[in-house]
Amino acid sequence: MLHSAQDVGGEHFRDLVEFPALDSDGEEEDFGQEIAMAEEEPAAMAIAEAGTGPVPDRWVNAGIAHDDYLDFVRAGRSPHPPATEPS
């Protein structure tokens, strides 16, 4: 699943699961775009990388993403990704 959410968090609110969806009417609790289903993790990662254009070494699980988001907030929320990353 690909989830696109509004950046409404901060240092004391970083539960990414609670951020509102960018493409939702606000009434749905579950959101996201199904990219594909795969039996094995390597296949799932390959499909996700080919279909969404992420930076391969920037994948994290949901538990780590919250900590990474806090680092992002504390660093000043760079308004533009580095030139090597998709916008």
C-alpha positions in Angstrom: 0.0 0.0 0.0 1.1 3.5 -0.7 0.0 6.1 1.8 0.2 9.8 1.2 -0.6 11.9 4.3 -0.6 15.5 5.3 2.3 16.6 7.4 0.3 17.8 10.4 2.7 16.5 13.1 5.4 17.9 15.3 7.7 17.1 18.1 4.9 16.0 20.3 2.7 14.4 17.6 4.4 12.0 15.3 2.0 9.1 15.0 2.1 8.9 11.2 -0.8 6.5 11.2 -3.0 9.3 12.6 -2.1 11.9 9.9 -5.0 12.7 7.5 -4.8 11.3 4.0 -4.0 13.7 1.2 -6.5 12.1 -1.2 -9.3 11.3 1.2 -12.6 13.1 2.2 -11.6 12.7 5.8 -14.2 10.1 6.6 -12.2 7.0 5.8 -10.0 5.5 8.5 -8.1 3.2 6.2 -6.6 4.8 3.2 -3.9 4.1 0.6 -3.4 2.9 -2.9 -2.7 -0.8 -3.3 0.4 -1.1 -5.5 0.6 -4.9 -5.6 0.6 -8.1 -3.5 3.5 -10.4 -3.3 4.3 -13.6 -1.4 7.9 -12.8 -0.6 9.5 -9.6 0.9 12.1 -9.2 -1.9 9.4 -9.3 -4.6 7.3 -6.8 -2.7 10.2 -4.4 -2.3 11.0 -4.7 -6.0 7.4 -4.0 -7.1 7.2 -1.1 -4.7 10.4 0.4 -5.9 9.5 0.1 -9.5 6.0 1.4 -9.0 6.5 4.4 -6.7 10.1 5.7 -7.4 11.4 5.8 -3.8 15.1 5.9 -2.8 15.8 2.2 -2.1 18.0 2.8 1.0 15.3 5.0 2.7 12.7 2.2 3.4 11.8 1.8 7.1 9.0 0.0 8.9 6.2 1.8 10.7 7.9 1.7 14.1 11.1 3.3 12.8 9.3 5.8 10.6 8.0 7.6 13.7 11.5 8.2 15.0 12.7 9.2 11.5 9.8 11.7 11.4 10.9 13.2 14.7 14.5 13.6 13.3 12.9 15.3 10.2 10.9 17.8 12.4 13.9 18.6 14.6 16.1 19.2 11.6 13.7 21.9 10.4 11.6 20.1 7.8 13.6 20.6 4.7 11.0 22.0 2.2 12.7 20.3 -0.8 14.1 16.7 -1.0 17.8 16.4 -2.1 18.2 16.3 -5.9 18.7 12.5 -5.8 15.3 11.9 -4.3 11.9 12.1 -6.1 9.8 15.0 -5.1 
